[in-house]
Amino acid sequence: MTSLLTNTAAMVALRTLSDINRGLNETNNRVSTGLRIAQASDSAAYWAIAATTSSDNGALSTVRDALALGKSTMDVVYNGLDSTRESLQQMKELLVAARQPGVDRANIQTQITGLITDMQNKASASVINEQNFLSVDSAAAGYNADKQIVASFERSSAGIAVSTITLDIDTIKLIDPAGGTPAGILDIDRTGTNATTESITGLNGTAISSLTDSAADLQTLDDYIEIVDAALVDVISASNSVGVILARVESQESFISALIDANDRAVGALIDANMEEESTRLRALQTQQQLSVESLSIANASAQNVLALFR
């Protein structure tokens, strides 16, 4: 039966065309954005996971920047300590030379004074981002010996946490201009076997040039050599501590970069569109759309054929 008021074929064709248009719009959006899930309405669970992971990746990217800055800071500290180690080695050699009877100790004093000044200047100049871990005023307000480098951002069922790598600068500082406690490696008083007490910075002035070849003065020189050697051991130990932290920072940098890449891949697997599939689907939907338009046209034309019955 053909009805003028109810065109069932046209209704079916129109509904089919509407469904195809809806699918075509969805596929067009995926092709244009590259996303299979662009908003929560597309898939609430996957979108939430992807949004959270992307947020964490932003925090991890900041951690990577902090590690880079921390590495630069540790490089400056290490270079300052290494330069000090070389100067202390020269001081020890000069003091051993001063032990020789008849040597010009005034000349040796001049060289040692220059080395001490150089070490102090380098300690004061070891600054990056307004941070100096070698020349430290421990009497300053809000002073904290524990310097921390942000190392990681972690999310677990218990919540979020920020991990750090900590360096106690009281164990590596070279000088403390304010005379704080503990003193720096260069300005702390040390006592030799023969009961001579002196700091590295105290070996300037006339500490060496005033000595003679007397037995007592030679014992004093022995103590000075012992004091310098003890400071040298402390600087080597401090360099080792900083070197360990540098290695940890470099390792953590590599891990954080790999973690960011893994998270990016995970987010992509959840929400990225498969462009090969979408392009194929787009072509198919375009063809279906054309066929549906033709079908709707035929269904609408069927009512026109009724006129022929009345001619």
C-alpha positions as a printed Julia matrix, in Angstrom:
311×3 Matrix{Float64}:
   0.0    0.0     0.0
   1.24   3.44   -0.94
   0.38   6.28    1.4
   0.71   9.99    0.73
   0.72  10.84    4.43
   3.19   8.23    5.69
   6.27   7.56    3.58
   7.92   4.7     5.43
  10.75   4.33    2.94
  11.67   8.02    3.23
  11.57   7.8     7.02
  13.99   4.86    7.01
  16.27   6.55    4.48
  16.27   9.79    6.49
  17.12   8.01    9.74
  19.91   6.13    8.0
  21.26   9.36    6.51
  21.18  11.05    9.93
  23.17   8.18   11.48
  25.7    8.31    8.66
  26.07  12.1     9.02
  26.62  11.71   12.75
  29.33   9.11   12.13
  30.85  11.28    9.42
  31.06  14.28   11.78
  32.65  12.12   14.47
  35.22  10.73   12.05
  35.94  14.22   10.68
  36.63  15.42   14.24
  39.01  12.53   14.84
  40.84  13.19   11.59
  41.13  16.93   12.22
  42.22  16.64   15.89
  44.1   13.36   15.72
  42.25  12.26   18.87
  39.92   9.33   19.33
  38.92  10.69   22.74
  38.97  14.48   22.81
  36.67  15.12   25.77
  35.13  13.34   28.74
  31.9   12.61   26.85
  33.85  10.44   24.39
  34.96   8.06   27.17
  34.92   9.3    30.74
  37.27   6.64   32.14
  39.93   6.87   29.42
  39.76  10.66   29.32
  40.27  10.89   33.12
  43.27   8.56   33.01
  44.8   10.45   30.1
  44.18  13.87   31.71
  45.76  12.75   35.0
  48.77  11.21   33.27
  49.27  14.33   31.14
  49.13  16.47   34.29
  51.75  14.26   35.95
  53.92  14.56   32.86
  53.81  18.33   33.24
  55.09  17.96   36.8
  57.77  15.51   35.65
  58.88  17.99   33.0
  59.38  20.57   35.77
  61.33  17.95   37.75
  63.57  17.45   34.73
  64.24  21.2    34.62
  65.01  21.17   38.36
  67.44  18.29   37.87
  69.19  20.2    35.09
  69.57  23.23   37.36
  70.69  21.01   40.24
  73.27  19.36   38.01
  74.63  22.76   37.0
  74.84  23.76   40.66
  76.71  20.55   41.55
  79.06  21.09   38.6
  79.96  24.53   39.95
  80.5   23.1    43.45
  82.6   20.22   42.14
  84.79  22.5    40.03
  85.34  24.78   43.02
  86.35  21.83   45.2
  88.6   20.39   42.52
  90.38  23.71   42.09
  90.82  23.9    45.88
  92.23  20.38   45.92
  94.87  21.39   43.38
  95.77  24.5    45.41
  96.07  22.5    48.64
  98.3   20.0    46.85
 100.56  22.87   45.78
 100.56  24.2    49.35
 101.62  20.83   50.7
 104.44  20.64   48.17
 105.59  24.16   49.06
 105.57  23.33   52.78
 107.6   20.2    52.15
 110.04  22.38   50.22
 110.1   24.85   53.17
 111.29  21.97   55.36
 114.63  22.05   53.53
 117.26  24.02   55.53
 118.39  27.27   53.93
 115.36  27.57   51.62
 113.87  31.03   50.98
 110.76  30.72   53.14
 109.7   34.31   52.41
 109.24  33.39   48.76
 107.32  30.26   49.76
 105.14  32.4    52.04
 104.31  34.7    49.13
 103.22  31.74   47.02
 101.17  30.19   49.83
  99.46  33.5    50.57
  98.55  33.78   46.89
  97.12  30.24   46.9
  95.04  30.98   50.02
  93.66  34.17   48.48
  92.91  32.29   45.27
  91.03  29.54   47.14
  88.98  32.11   49.07
  88.12  33.99   45.89
  87.09  30.84   44.05
  84.94  29.72   46.97
  83.19  33.1    47.0
  82.76  33.03   43.21
  81.25  29.53   43.07
  77.74  30.91   42.64
  74.88  29.86   40.38
  71.27  30.99   40.67
  72.34  33.04   43.73
  73.36  29.81   45.48
  76.83  29.31   46.96
  77.59  26.05   48.76
  81.33  26.68   49.3
  81.31  30.11   50.95
  78.46  29.82   53.44
  77.19  32.23   56.09
  75.72  29.76   58.58
  74.66  32.66   60.85
  72.24  34.02   58.24
  68.55  34.06   59.07
  66.74  30.95   57.91
  69.96  29.07   57.23
  69.48  25.39   56.41
  72.49  23.18   55.76
  70.41  20.61   53.86
  70.21  21.65   50.23
  67.72  19.6    48.23
  67.4   18.93   44.52
  63.92  17.94   43.36
  64.4   14.45   41.92
  60.98  12.97   41.19
  57.21  13.38   41.26
  55.32  10.26   42.31
  51.64   9.31   42.38
  50.33   6.32   44.3
  47.17   5.17   46.06
  48.38   7.04   49.14
  48.61  10.34   47.24
  51.4   12.29   45.6
  54.96  12.82   46.81
  58.03  14.76   45.71
  61.39  13.01   46.16
  64.62  14.94   46.63
  68.38  14.43   46.64
  69.9   16.07   49.72
  73.38  17.51   50.23
  74.6   18.63   53.66
  76.71  21.66   52.79
  78.19  21.8    56.29
  80.28  18.79   55.2
  81.62  20.42   52.03
  81.79  24.19   52.61
  85.24  25.74   52.32
  84.82  28.96   54.27
  82.28  30.53   56.6
  82.74  34.33   56.53
  80.62  34.73   59.66
  82.72  32.26   61.63
  79.79  29.91   62.09
  79.83  26.37   63.43
  80.99  24.11   62.01
  83.69  26.14   60.3
  84.63  25.55   56.67
  87.37  23.2    55.53
  89.77  26.11   54.99
  89.02  28.11   58.13
  88.59  25.39   60.74
  91.39  25.13   63.3
  93.38  21.89   63.18
  96.04  20.64   65.56
  99.14  18.79   64.42
 101.05  16.04   66.18
 103.39  18.61   67.78
 100.44  20.58   69.19
 100.53  23.4    66.62
  97.0   24.69   65.99
  96.2   26.58   62.82
  93.71  26.83   59.96
  94.53  26.85   56.26
  93.54  30.52   55.97
  95.78  31.25   58.96
  98.88  30.21   57.04
  99.09  33.6    55.31
 100.9   36.63   56.69
 104.23  35.53   58.19
 103.29  32.03   59.36
 105.95  30.45   57.13
 108.4   33.28   56.49
 109.01  33.78   60.22
 110.2   30.2    60.77
 113.86  29.3    61.1
 115.8   26.05   60.94
 115.44  25.46   64.68
 114.08  22.11   65.82
 110.93  23.75   67.22
 110.25  25.63   63.98
 110.8   22.49   61.92
 108.27  20.7    64.12
 105.87  23.57   63.44
 106.43  23.08   59.71
 105.7   19.37   60.12
 102.43  20.28   61.8
 101.57  22.71   58.99
 102.16  19.94   56.44
  99.94  17.65   58.49
  97.22  20.34   58.72
  97.27  20.98   54.98
  97.16  17.26   54.28
  94.14  16.84   56.58
  92.37  19.68   54.73
  93.27  18.03   51.42
  91.69  14.76   52.6
  88.54  16.66   53.62
  88.32  18.35   50.21
  88.74  14.99   48.46
  85.96  13.57   50.64
  83.73  16.56   49.84
  84.43  16.14   46.12
  83.48  12.49   46.43
  80.16  13.42   48.08
  79.35  15.92   45.34
  80.43  13.46   42.67
  78.04  10.83   44.03
  75.18  13.35   43.89
  76.14  14.34   40.33
  75.94  10.69   39.31
  72.53  10.34   41.0
  71.24  13.48   39.29
  72.4   12.28   35.86
  70.81   8.88   36.44
  67.57  10.48   37.59
  67.55  12.8    34.56
  67.73   9.79   32.27
  65.0    7.97   34.2
  62.64  10.98   34.25
  63.05  11.46   30.49
  62.26   7.79   29.89
  59.26   8.02   32.24
  57.89  11.07   30.41
  58.21   9.22   27.09
  56.46   6.16   28.54
  53.61   8.28   29.87
  53.27  10.0    26.49
  52.98   6.6    24.82
  50.39   5.49   27.37
  48.28   8.62   26.8
  48.58   8.15   23.05
  47.4    4.55   23.28
  44.33   5.7    25.19
  43.18   8.73   23.23
  45.01   9.01   19.9
  43.11   8.17   16.74
  44.34   5.49   14.36
  44.65   7.63   11.26
  44.75   4.68    8.85
  41.48   3.35   10.24
  39.89   6.81   10.38
  40.81   7.64    6.79
  39.31   4.33    5.6
  36.18   4.9     7.68
  35.89   8.46    6.32
  35.92   7.23    2.72
  33.32   4.56    3.53
  31.02   7.01    5.3
  31.28   9.49    2.44
  30.19   6.75    0.03
  27.37   5.69    2.35
  26.25   9.3     2.61
  25.99   9.6    -1.15
  24.04   6.35   -1.38
  21.7    7.42    1.43
  20.98  10.71   -0.34
  20.11   8.75   -3.49
  17.93   6.37   -1.46
  16.11   9.26    0.18
  15.58  10.88   -3.22
  14.08   7.65   -4.58
  11.84   7.28   -1.52
  10.58  10.84   -1.9
  10.0   10.33   -5.64
   7.74   7.31   -5.04
   4.9    9.59   -3.96
   5.15  11.42   -7.3
   4.36   8.15   -9.08
   0.89   8.05   -7.45
  -0.13  10.94   -9.77
   0.11   8.62  -12.74
  -2.75   6.56  -11.35
  -5.12   9.54  -11.68
  -4.3   10.45  -15.25
